[in-house]
Amino acid sequence: MLSEPVAAAGRPRGEVTLPEALPEVLPDALIAALRDPEATRRFDARTWDRTLRQARVAGVTGALALRIEALHPAPALPPAVRRALVSARTLGAKIERDTRCELAVLRPLLAGLGVPVVLLKGAAYVARGLPAARGRIFGDIDLLVPRDALEPVERVLLDAGWAYGPIAAYDAAYYRRWTHELPPLEHPLRGTLIDVHHAIVQERTPSPAARSQMIGEAVPLDAPFAVLQPADMVLHAAVHLFNDGEFDRALRDLLDVDSLVRTFRAEDAGFDRALAARASAMGLAGQVADALHFARYLLGLDPGSDGIAGFVEQHRTRGLVERCFVQGFRPDHETARSFGKTPAHRLLYLRGHYLRMPLLPLSLHLLRKALTGGLHAKGASGP
């Protein structure tokens, strides 16, 4: 376990404990600060420095700032730490404002198509006014539309000035054949990125018919926008986290799950039951169970009713893949790296591709990427 010399009465200096169910390979200070912000009262300058560096690369500085801000009485923070947290909070608020402005631009452009446009992830949290939006650091707007609406939506965005960045013909074809989205579109003036999806996940096995109902059952906002119903919103956050194979923002995405579940439980006493039933019907029980499992042990999410706790234990991942997930939650910073992190990220990257491609096309794809120098662990810059 990592430790730093932090003042703490009645306990070893610098000791920050993690749940016994998770191994010692996780970075203690950042996880402890997110799970129980009161722990930060024991942090000294060195521990704060390490925590903030990890939080920045994990994309969770805004969430950390809000947790510290909520403490009463306010902790005595070093001036540099206070400035960093205020800056993160300010950036999060700016992202919310910018997202609302961009949605105001998109609304009239897409309204004339007569198709539902479901907002996903950060844009959905902002539009719905969810606590998960506060402090969230993100740079793109994700849209979900029916598959037969991809072409008209793409045409409208291209006509309005969005454009595809430099992308090889092979990669462009890969996006359209083997992923659930178009290549990212960027506005040349505002720098806005838009990802247009036709499904919440791409899999090599046939999807349950129930998934086709997600768009039709979405909660309407100002036309043409809508957001997924609460259970589906958690499903999407979970599948995005555990299927994509990209874990550079895994901790931020787990915070999404944690916040969404807490919010929807407060709104609906039967939410756990609805979530388990929906996950099973959608063929996503494993991803939801993994999300709830890690949200509990990393972020202190209540295990919920006996029914949902049993659901988690029945469906969650174990063994080597679980150990890779643990490594995936480590921020990509030198103070949080371990011997197993890089191999784990590569295995998760390969697993993400395997979940959406048959073995022969996958082998040919990986061979091509290896020969062209495009095989990497994160996949954030391409397929």
C-alpha positions as CSV (number, residue, x, y, z in Angstrom):
1,M,0.0,0.0,0.0
2,L,1.3,3.5,-0.8
3,S,1.8,5.8,2.1
4,E,2.9,9.4,2.8
5,P,3.8,11.1,6.1
6,V,0.4,12.6,6.9
7,A,-0.6,13.6,10.4
8,A,-3.2,11.4,11.9
9,A,-3.9,11.0,15.6
10,G,-4.0,7.4,16.9
11,R,-3.0,5.7,13.7
12,P,0.2,5.3,11.6
13,R,1.2,8.5,9.8
14,G,0.1,8.4,6.2
15,E,-1.9,5.2,6.4
16,V,-5.0,5.3,4.1
17,T,-7.0,2.1,4.1
18,L,-8.9,0.5,1.3
19,P,-11.6,-2.1,1.5
20,E,-10.3,-5.5,2.3
21,A,-12.0,-7.0,-0.8
22,L,-9.6,-5.1,-3.1
23,P,-5.9,-5.7,-3.4
24,E,-3.2,-3.3,-2.4
25,V,-2.3,-2.4,-6.0
26,L,-4.7,0.5,-6.1
27,P,-3.5,4.1,-5.4
28,D,-4.6,4.7,-1.8
29,A,-4.8,8.5,-1.5
30,L,-7.0,9.4,-4.5
31,I,-9.4,6.5,-3.9
32,A,-9.6,7.4,-0.2
33,A,-10.3,11.1,-1.1
34,L,-13.1,10.2,-3.5
35,R,-14.6,7.5,-1.2
36,D,-14.4,9.5,2.0
37,P,-13.3,13.2,1.6
38,E,-12.9,13.4,5.4
39,A,-9.7,11.4,4.8
40,T,-8.1,14.5,3.1
41,R,-7.9,16.3,6.5
42,R,-4.9,14.0,7.2
43,F,-3.2,14.8,3.9
44,D,0.1,16.7,3.9
45,A,1.5,18.7,0.9
46,R,3.2,15.6,-0.6
47,T,0.1,13.5,-0.4
48,W,-2.0,16.3,-1.9
49,D,0.5,16.8,-4.8
50,R,0.3,13.1,-5.6
51,T,-3.4,13.0,-5.3
52,L,-4.0,16.0,-7.6
53,R,-1.6,14.7,-10.2
54,Q,-3.4,11.4,-10.3
55,A,-6.8,13.1,-10.3
56,R,-5.9,15.3,-13.3
57,V,-4.9,12.4,-15.6
58,A,-7.9,10.4,-14.4
59,G,-10.3,13.3,-15.2
60,V,-11.7,13.5,-11.7
61,T,-10.3,16.7,-10.3
62,G,-13.7,18.4,-10.6
63,A,-15.4,15.7,-8.8
64,L,-12.7,15.7,-6.1
65,A,-13.1,19.5,-5.7
66,L,-16.8,19.2,-5.2
67,R,-16.4,16.6,-2.5
68,I,-13.8,18.7,-0.6
69,E,-16.0,21.8,-1.0
70,A,-18.9,19.9,0.7
71,L,-16.9,19.2,3.9
72,H,-18.0,21.0,7.1
73,P,-16.1,22.6,8.6
74,A,-14.0,23.4,5.6
75,P,-10.5,21.7,5.8
76,A,-7.4,23.8,6.0
77,L,-5.9,23.3,2.6
78,P,-2.4,24.4,1.3
79,P,-2.9,27.5,-0.9
80,A,-1.7,25.7,-4.0
81,V,-4.2,22.9,-3.4
82,R,-7.0,25.3,-2.9
83,R,-6.2,27.1,-6.1
84,A,-6.1,23.8,-8.0
85,L,-9.5,22.7,-6.7
86,V,-11.1,26.1,-7.4
87,S,-9.7,25.9,-10.9
88,A,-11.1,22.4,-11.4
89,R,-14.5,23.5,-10.2
90,T,-14.4,26.5,-12.5
91,L,-13.5,24.3,-15.5
92,G,-16.4,21.9,-14.7
93,A,-18.9,24.8,-14.6
94,K,-17.5,26.1,-17.9
95,I,-18.0,22.7,-19.5
96,E,-21.6,22.6,-18.3
97,R,-22.2,26.1,-19.8
98,D,-20.5,25.3,-23.1
99,T,-22.5,22.0,-23.4
100,R,-25.8,23.8,-22.9
101,C,-24.7,26.4,-25.6
102,E,-23.7,23.7,-28.0
103,L,-27.0,21.8,-27.5
104,A,-28.8,25.1,-28.2
105,V,-27.0,25.2,-31.6
106,L,-27.7,21.5,-32.4
107,R,-31.4,21.6,-31.5
108,P,-32.7,23.5,-34.5
109,L,-30.3,21.7,-36.9
110,L,-31.6,18.3,-35.9
111,A,-35.2,19.1,-35.1
112,G,-36.1,19.2,-38.8
113,L,-35.1,15.6,-39.4
114,G,-38.1,14.2,-37.4
115,V,-36.0,11.6,-35.7
116,P,-35.4,11.2,-31.9
117,V,-31.9,12.3,-30.8
118,V,-30.9,10.7,-27.5
119,L,-28.2,12.5,-25.5
120,L,-25.7,10.2,-23.9
121,K,-23.1,10.5,-21.0
122,G,-22.0,14.0,-20.1
123,A,-24.4,15.8,-22.4
124,A,-27.3,13.8,-21.0
125,Y,-26.3,14.5,-17.4
126,V,-26.1,18.2,-18.2
127,A,-29.4,18.3,-20.0
128,R,-31.2,16.3,-17.3
129,G,-29.6,18.4,-14.6
130,L,-28.2,15.4,-12.8
131,P,-25.6,15.6,-10.0
132,A,-23.3,13.5,-12.2
133,A,-22.8,16.5,-14.5
134,R,-21.3,18.6,-11.7
135,G,-17.5,18.8,-12.1
136,R,-17.4,16.3,-14.9
137,I,-14.6,16.8,-17.3
138,F,-15.5,15.9,-20.9
139,G,-14.9,17.2,-24.3
140,D,-17.5,15.7,-26.6
141,I,-21.2,15.4,-27.1
142,D,-22.6,11.9,-27.7
143,L,-25.8,11.4,-29.6
144,L,-27.7,8.2,-30.1
145,V,-30.0,7.9,-33.2
146,P,-31.7,5.1,-35.0
147,R,-29.4,3.3,-37.4
148,D,-31.4,4.4,-40.4
149,A,-31.0,8.0,-39.3
150,L,-27.2,8.0,-39.3
151,E,-26.9,9.3,-42.9
152,P,-29.3,12.2,-42.5
153,V,-27.8,13.2,-39.2
154,E,-24.3,13.0,-40.6
155,R,-25.3,15.1,-43.6
156,V,-26.9,17.8,-41.5
157,L,-23.8,18.1,-39.3
158,L,-21.4,18.2,-42.2
159,D,-23.5,20.8,-43.9
160,A,-23.4,22.9,-40.7
161,G,-19.6,22.9,-40.6
162,W,-18.6,19.8,-38.6
163,A,-16.0,17.7,-40.3
164,Y,-14.0,14.5,-39.9
165,G,-10.5,15.0,-38.8
166,P,-7.6,13.3,-40.5
167,I,-8.4,9.6,-40.6
168,A,-7.2,6.8,-42.8
169,A,-9.6,5.2,-45.2
170,Y,-9.2,1.9,-43.4
171,D,-10.0,3.4,-40.0
172,A,-13.0,5.2,-41.4
173,A,-14.3,1.9,-42.8
174,Y,-13.5,0.2,-39.5
175,Y,-15.7,2.7,-37.5
176,R,-18.7,2.1,-39.8
177,R,-18.3,-1.7,-39.9
178,W,-17.1,-2.7,-36.5
179,T,-18.2,0.0,-34.1
180,H,-21.5,1.4,-33.0
181,E,-20.7,5.0,-34.0
182,L,-19.4,7.3,-36.8
183,P,-15.9,8.6,-36.6
184,P,-15.8,11.8,-34.4
185,L,-16.9,15.0,-36.0
186,E,-15.3,18.3,-35.0
187,H,-16.4,21.9,-35.6
188,P,-13.4,23.9,-37.0
189,L,-14.2,27.1,-35.1
190,R,-15.5,26.0,-31.7
191,G,-13.6,22.7,-31.6
192,T,-16.7,20.9,-30.5
193,L,-16.5,17.1,-30.9
194,I,-19.6,15.1,-31.7
195,D,-19.9,11.3,-31.6
196,V,-23.0,9.9,-33.4
197,H,-24.0,6.4,-32.2
198,H,-26.6,4.0,-33.5
199,A,-26.4,1.7,-30.5
200,I,-25.0,1.8,-27.0
201,V,-22.5,-1.0,-27.7
202,Q,-21.2,-3.0,-30.7
203,E,-21.0,-6.8,-30.1
204,R,-20.1,-9.7,-32.3
205,T,-23.1,-11.7,-31.0
206,P,-26.7,-10.7,-31.9
207,S,-28.1,-8.1,-29.5
208,P,-31.3,-8.9,-27.5
209,A,-34.4,-7.5,-29.2
210,A,-35.1,-5.4,-26.1
211,R,-32.2,-3.1,-26.9
212,S,-34.0,-1.8,-29.9
213,Q,-36.6,-0.3,-27.5
214,M,-34.1,2.0,-25.8
215,I,-34.5,5.0,-28.1
216,G,-38.3,4.7,-28.2
217,E,-38.5,4.4,-24.4
218,A,-36.2,7.4,-23.8
219,V,-37.4,10.3,-21.7
220,P,-38.3,13.3,-24.0
221,L,-36.7,16.7,-23.4
222,D,-37.0,19.7,-25.7
223,A,-37.5,18.2,-29.2
224,P,-35.7,16.5,-30.8
225,F,-33.6,15.7,-27.7
226,A,-34.3,12.9,-25.2
227,V,-32.3,11.0,-22.5
228,L,-32.3,7.4,-21.7
229,Q,-34.6,6.3,-18.9
230,P,-32.8,5.9,-15.6
231,A,-32.0,2.2,-15.7
232,D,-30.8,2.5,-19.3
233,M,-28.6,5.4,-18.4
234,V,-26.8,3.2,-15.8
235,L,-26.6,0.4,-18.3
236,H,-24.9,2.6,-20.9
237,A,-22.4,4.0,-18.3
238,A,-21.6,0.4,-17.3
239,V,-21.2,-1.0,-20.8
240,H,-19.1,2.1,-21.9
241,L,-16.8,1.4,-19.0
242,F,-16.3,-2.3,-19.3
243,N,-16.7,-3.1,-23.0
244,D,-14.8,-0.3,-24.8
245,G,-11.3,-1.5,-23.8
246,E,-10.2,2.0,-23.1
247,F,-9.5,2.6,-19.4
248,D,-7.7,6.0,-19.4
249,R,-10.9,7.5,-17.8
250,A,-12.1,4.5,-16.0
251,L,-12.3,6.2,-12.6
252,R,-14.3,9.1,-14.0
253,D,-16.7,6.7,-15.6
254,L,-17.1,4.7,-12.4
255,L,-17.9,8.0,-10.6
256,D,-20.7,8.4,-13.2
257,V,-22.2,5.0,-12.2
258,D,-21.9,5.8,-8.5
259,S,-23.6,9.1,-8.9
260,L,-26.3,7.9,-11.2
261,V,-27.2,5.0,-8.9
262,R,-27.3,7.2,-5.8
263,T,-29.5,9.7,-7.6
264,F,-32.0,7.2,-9.0
265,R,-32.2,5.2,-5.8
266,A,-33.3,8.5,-4.1
267,E,-35.9,9.1,-6.7
268,D,-37.3,5.6,-6.8
269,A,-37.3,3.0,-4.0
270,G,-37.7,0.2,-6.6
271,F,-34.8,1.3,-8.8
272,D,-32.5,-1.6,-7.8
273,R,-35.1,-4.1,-8.9
274,A,-35.8,-2.3,-12.1
275,L,-32.0,-2.0,-12.9
276,A,-31.4,-5.8,-12.4
277,A,-34.4,-6.7,-14.5
278,R,-33.5,-4.3,-17.3
279,A,-29.8,-5.4,-17.3
280,S,-30.9,-9.0,-17.6
281,A,-33.4,-8.3,-20.4
282,M,-30.7,-6.3,-22.3
283,G,-28.0,-9.0,-22.0
284,L,-25.8,-6.6,-19.9
285,A,-26.1,-8.2,-16.5
286,G,-22.3,-8.8,-16.3
287,Q,-21.4,-5.2,-17.1
288,V,-23.9,-3.7,-14.6
289,A,-22.8,-6.2,-11.9
290,D,-19.1,-5.2,-12.4
291,A,-20.0,-1.5,-12.2
292,L,-21.9,-1.9,-9.0
293,H,-19.2,-4.1,-7.5
294,F,-16.4,-1.7,-8.2
295,A,-18.5,1.4,-7.2
296,R,-19.2,-0.3,-3.9
297,Y,-15.6,-1.3,-3.1
298,L,-13.9,1.8,-4.5
299,L,-16.4,4.6,-3.9
300,G,-18.5,3.2,-1.0
301,L,-21.7,2.8,-2.9
302,D,-24.3,1.1,-0.7
303,P,-24.7,-2.6,-1.8
304,G,-28.4,-2.0,-1.9
305,S,-31.1,-4.6,-1.3
306,D,-30.5,-8.3,-0.9
307,G,-31.8,-8.7,-4.4
308,I,-29.4,-6.4,-6.2
309,A,-26.5,-7.6,-4.0
310,G,-27.3,-11.2,-5.0
311,F,-27.5,-10.1,-8.6
312,V,-24.0,-8.6,-8.4
313,E,-22.5,-11.7,-6.9
314,Q,-24.1,-13.9,-9.4
315,H,-23.0,-11.9,-12.5
316,R,-19.8,-10.0,-11.7
317,T,-16.5,-10.9,-13.4
318,R,-13.9,-12.8,-11.5
319,G,-10.4,-14.2,-12.2
320,L,-7.8,-12.6,-14.5
321,V,-10.2,-10.2,-16.1
322,E,-11.2,-8.8,-12.7
323,R,-7.6,-8.3,-11.8
324,C,-7.1,-6.4,-15.1
325,F,-10.1,-4.2,-14.2
326,V,-8.4,-3.4,-10.9
327,Q,-5.3,-2.3,-12.8
328,G,-7.5,-0.4,-15.2
329,F,-8.7,1.9,-12.4
330,R,-5.2,3.1,-11.7
331,P,-4.6,6.6,-13.0
332,D,-2.0,6.7,-15.8
333,H,0.5,8.6,-13.7
334,E,4.0,7.6,-12.6
335,T,2.9,7.7,-9.0
336,A,0.2,5.2,-9.6
337,R,1.8,2.8,-12.1
338,S,2.6,-0.8,-11.3
339,F,4.3,-3.7,-12.9
340,G,0.9,-5.1,-14.1
341,K,-0.7,-2.0,-15.4
342,T,0.6,-2.0,-19.0
343,P,-0.1,-5.7,-19.6
344,A,-3.6,-5.3,-18.1
345,H,-4.4,-2.3,-20.3
346,R,-3.3,-4.2,-23.4
347,L,-5.4,-7.2,-22.4
348,L,-8.4,-5.0,-21.8
349,Y,-7.8,-3.3,-25.2
350,L,-7.7,-6.7,-26.9
351,R,-10.7,-7.9,-25.0
352,G,-12.7,-4.8,-26.1
353,H,-12.0,-5.6,-29.7
354,Y,-12.8,-9.3,-29.2
355,L,-16.2,-8.5,-27.8
356,R,-17.2,-6.7,-31.0
357,M,-15.3,-8.6,-33.8
358,P,-15.2,-12.2,-34.8
359,L,-11.8,-13.9,-34.4
360,L,-10.6,-13.9,-38.0
361,P,-11.4,-10.2,-38.7
362,L,-10.0,-9.3,-35.3
363,S,-6.7,-11.1,-36.0
364,L,-6.4,-9.4,-39.4
365,H,-7.2,-6.0,-37.9
366,L,-4.7,-6.4,-35.1
367,L,-2.0,-7.6,-37.5
368,R,-2.6,-4.6,-39.7
369,K,-2.5,-2.2,-36.7
370,A,0.7,-3.8,-35.4
371,L,2.4,-3.5,-38.9
372,T,1.4,0.1,-39.2
373,G,2.3,1.1,-35.7
374,G,-1.3,1.7,-34.6
375,L,-1.6,-1.0,-32.0
376,H,-1.9,0.7,-28.6
377,A,-3.4,0.0,-25.2
378,K,-5.9,2.9,-25.0
379,G,-7.4,3.3,-28.4
380,A,-8.4,6.8,-27.7
381,S,-7.0,8.2,-30.9
382,G,-8.3,5.5,-33.2
383,P,-9.7,2.0,-33.6
